[in-house]
């Protein structure tokens, strides 16, 4: 029996180790079903921070210690390549935060709809974003609710703790919005933003309306167990059943303040399906990883999967090229965000509701460390690049496709 590769105190097990050990077998077994995006993700992770992508030599300013640093693949599905993108994104978002309470709302697709989403990722995930944002902005604009134009940021996650397909949207929204005439800021109640039940019903209606329109336009495809849904009658019956069940919209407690919002976004926006830190064992047949069992109060457990099944679950969460998994809506939409946020700050400052006179909150220490220059392992000094070298691909070796940084 092969000895499992368990490294609690040594070098951590990585997704790259699993793909190096079992990736070729997976490609052969699933050759007819493995798409271009999945193949590129596998190749990118395997060569990330290896001599295959080239790199540079660094030297310490203080003690002259040198080391080699290999280039990153910068693929957005790679567990090792999110830090720099996250730091840049957070630096841009710091100026967007308002000195008001923030709320966290999660929209989840029911399993039968999630199955359609998996076979039509670009179309259905886009509908998920639009339906969630429209549901929140429409309900908030109702004078009997908040009566204001709201805004926020939405982040797509497609996984659960066990790496199963579980598409949902995390929305982070300021607690309030602009009055219809734009003359004042309307604050929400301190611990309440929008009623969840009407929000869930509106989200369900808007999503199914858009999904029906996509079907009528011929932009949905159905394969395997879902092939029968290509028939209009079967599709209509399927959606009718979905209208009769409750959809899950969950509103969490408000954040403690804008600094906590920034820290939260840093953890959530550039997360991948599973972090390398959750991997605990790897051998010739299995992969073991930790997961939280929320049915048991978040108890940490270990799940052991066949390597083929682990890779399959990991690749469930690859996104189509060019698909943005972070989007802004309402008064934070890209087309008018700067002007609307300036108006919000002016109104908040006028009403003197901001504890820091309307100035953006300071970045927390955790966010600052993400952008710092790497330190020398010996003395803590600053490492400077003294030499660069190219990738090691040869003409005779298969060239890995170019990797592109796509973090949104």
N, C-alpha and C positions, 0 to 999 in steps of 0.2 A: 504494500500500500504506500502511495506517495505521501511524503511527509508534508503536512500543511505549512504554508508560509505565514507564520504568525509573528508579527514584529511589534509588540507593545512598547518596547523601549528602543528599538533600533529604527532604521529608516522606515517611514510609513509606507503601507501598501497604497498604490495609486490605481486609478482607472487605467492608466497607461500600462501598468503591469498586467492587468487582466487582459487587455487587448493584445499585448505582445504574446501572451501565453495561449490565448484562446481565439484571437481575432481571425486568424487564417481559417481555422476550422469553421468558425461561424460564417465567414464569407462563402466558403464552399457549400455549406449546408443550405444557405439561404440565397444562393446566387440569383435565383429567378425572382426574388422578392425584395432584394436590398436595393434601395434607391441611391441616386447620386449623392444626395445630401448626407445620408447615413454613412456611405462609404468615405466621403470627405471628412466627416467628423471623426471617424475611427482613425483614419490616416493622420489627421492633424494632432490628435491627442497622443498618438504613439511617438511622433517625432518631436513633440513640444519640449523645449529646453534640452535638446540633444544636439550633438555636432551636426546632425543632418540639416539643421536650419541655420548653421553658422552661429556666430556670436562675437564676443570681444574679450579682451584681457583687461582686467581692472587692477589698479594699484592704489594702496592706501597712502594718503597725503602725509600721514604721521609716521608709520612704522615701515612703509615701503613693501608690506606684504602684498603679494599678487595672487589673483585667482582668475579662473576662466568662468565666464557667464554666458550660457548659450541663449539664443533667441527664443522667444515664446511664439507659439503658433497663432495666438490672438483669436482663436475660434471661440465664439460666445458660448459653446457647449463644453469647453474645456475647464475642468475644475481649477486649474492653476493659472488661468489667464484673466481673471475678473478683477483683481486688485487695482490695476492701473486705470482700467475703464471706469471702475466704480469711483475712484478718487476724482477723476475728471468730471464725471456726471454729478457727483455730490457738490463739487465746487461751484458748478453752474446752478444747482438747485438751491444752494444756501441763500442766494439773493432773492429767491422766489418765496421764501417762507414769510408768513405774516404773523404778527404778535398776537395770535388768538389761539384758542383751543383747537386741536385737530382730532378728527374722528377716523376710524378704520372700519370700512364696510367690505364684506366679502360676498361675491356672487358666484354660485356654484351651479354647474349644469348637471341635471339628472343623468344617470348612467345610460339610458337609451338614447339620449341626445348626444352624450359624450361619444358614443360609438359612431354616430354620424360625423361628429367633429373630427374624429381620428382619420376617417377616410377623406375628409375635405378640410384639412387644417386651415389653409389660408382663408377660405370663404367663411367657415363657421367661427373660427376664432375672431375674425373681424366683426362678425355679427355679435359675438359675445361682448366685445368692447363697446360697440355702438349701443346695444340694448341696455347695458349696465349704465353707461353715461347718460343716455336719454331718460332712463327711468329715474335716476337721481335728480337730474336737472328739471325734469317735468314736475315731479312731486314737490321739489323744493320751491318751484315757482308758484305753486298753488297758494293763493292768499290764505287759505284755511290751514296751511302747513307752515312754511317758513316765509313764503312770499318774497323770495329773493333769487337772484342769479348767482348760482354757486359755481365753484370750479374745483378741480382736483387732478391727481395723478393716478393712473390705473396701471397695474403690473400683472401680466399673465403668468400664472404657474399652471403646469399641466400634470403635476405629479402629487402622489400621496407619499407617506413615509415608507411604504413598501414598494415604491417605484411603479405602482399601477397608474393607469391613465385616469387622471382626476382633474380635468380642466376647471379652473376657477380664476376669478379676477380679484385682486386686492386693490381697493380704492382708499386713498388717503386724502381727506378733504378738510378744508378749514371749517370751523364751526360758525358759519354765517355766510353772508353774501351781499351783493349790491342790490339796492332797491330798484324797482322797475325804471324809475327816472334817473338812476345813477347818482342821486343826491345824498344818499346816506348809506351807512353800513348797518345791515340788519343782523344782529347776533342771534345765534341759536341759544337754547337753554344750556346751562353749564354741562349737564350730563345726558343730554338728549339731542339727537340731530334730526332723524326722520323715523317715522313709524315703520317697523320692519314688515309687517304683514301686507299693508297696501303697496309697499315698495316691491315685495316679492311678486305680488299679483301683476303689477304693472310691468316688471321685468319679464315675467313669463309671457305676457301678451305681446310685448314689443319684440321679444326674441322670436317667437313663433311666427309673427307676421313677417319678419325679415327672412326667416328660414323658408317660409312658403313662397315668398317672392323670389328667392334664390332658386328654389325648385322649378317654379314656373319659367324662370329665365334659362333653365337648362345648365346651371353652373354647378350642380351637385352630382357626384358620382357614387355608385353603390356597388360593393363587391362582396363576395363570400356570403356570409349569413345575412347581409343586408341587401342582397341583390333584388329581393322582391319589392323593396321600397321604391324602385325605379318606376313602378306602376302607380299612376296618380291616385287610384282608389286606395291602394295599400298605404301610400304615404299620407293621405288625408286621414285615414283611420289611425295611423301611428301618432300623428300630431293631435288628433282628438283625445286620445288616451293621455297624452302629455298635458293637455289643458285641464285634466281632471285631477291631477296630482299636485301636491304642494311643492314649490321650488324653494331651495334653501338660500336665503339671504341672511347673513349674520353680521350684526353690528357689535363691534367690540367696545370696550371702555375707551374713553378719550385718552389721548396721550398726555403726559405730564407737562409738556411744553414743546416749543419748536425745536429745541436741541434734541429732545427725545425722538421727534419725528425724523430728524436728519439721521440719527443713529439707526433708527428702524429701517429707513429707506436704504441705508448702506448695506444692511444685512439682507434685504429682500430683493432689491432691484436686479442685482447681478448674481443671483443664486442660480446654480445648475441643479439638475435632478438629484444628485447625491454628491456630497463633499468627500474628498479623499479621507478626511478624518473619521468618517463613519465606517470605513472598511477595516475589518479585524482579522480576516483569514482568507488565504488563497491557496488552492492546491490544484492537482491535475483535473479535478472533477467539479469542485464547488467554490463558491464565493460566499463569505459570511460578512454581514454588516449589521450595525445597530439601527434600531428604529424605535420610535415612540408609539406606544399603544394607547391612543387617546380614549379607548373604551375602558381602559384601566388607569385613568387619571394620569396619562402620559408616562406610564412606566416604561423604562428603557429595556428593550429585549434584543435578542440576536436572531436574525433570520438567515437561513442557509439555503442558497439556491444553486442549482446546476449552473455552471458557467454560461452555457448557451442561453438559459432563461434570464440570467442577470444581464447579459449584453442586450438581449431582446428588450427587456424592460427599460434599460438605460436609453436605447435608441428610440423608444416610443416618444420621447420628449424633444426630439430634434424639430426645429422649426423651419419652414420654407425660407429660401433665400429672400432677403429683403423684407421679411416680415418684422414689424416693430412690436416688441413685447412690452414696451413702456410707452404709454400715450397720455396726453393731457386733454382735458375737456373743460367745457364751460368757460369761465373767465380766464382759465389758465391754458386755453387752447393756443397753439403756436402762433396763429395768425394775429392775435391781439393781446398776447400775454403781457408784454412789457407795459403797454398803455393801461390795461385793466388793473394790473398790480399796483402801478403808480397811483391810480385813482383810489384803490382800496386803502393804500397807506395814507393818502391824503385825508380820506374820510376818517380813518381810525385815529390819526393824529389829531384831527379836529375835535373828535369826541373824547380824546385823551383816555382811550381804553387800553393803550399799549403800555406795558411796564417799562419798555426801553425806548419810549418816544418814537416808535415806528421804525427804529433801525433794525436791520436783520440781526438775528441772534448769533452769538459766536459759534463757530464750529466746535464740536466736542473733541476732546483729546483723541478719541478713537479714530475719528474721521481724519484728523491731522496726520496721524502716523501713516496712513495709507499713501500719502504723497511724499513722504520723506525720502531722502537719498539713502540707499542701502549703506549700512555701517560695516566697518571692518570687524571680522569675527574675533580678531586678536586684541585690538586696542579700542575699538569703537570709533575710529576715525572715518573720514569721508572717503569713499572709493571713487576713483576717477578712471574713465576709460582711456587706455593708452594704446590700444591696438584693436582693430576689427578684422574679422575673417569671414569669408563667405561660407555658404552651405557646402556640404560634402557630397552632394549628388553627383554621380558620374553619368556619362552618356549611356553607359550600358545598364544602369539601374533604373527601375521604373520611377519616374518623377512623381512625387506627391503633388496634387493640385495646389495652386497658390491659396494661401489662407488670407482671409479678410476679416478685419475687426468689425463686428456688427453687434453692438451691445444693447441696442434699443428694441 
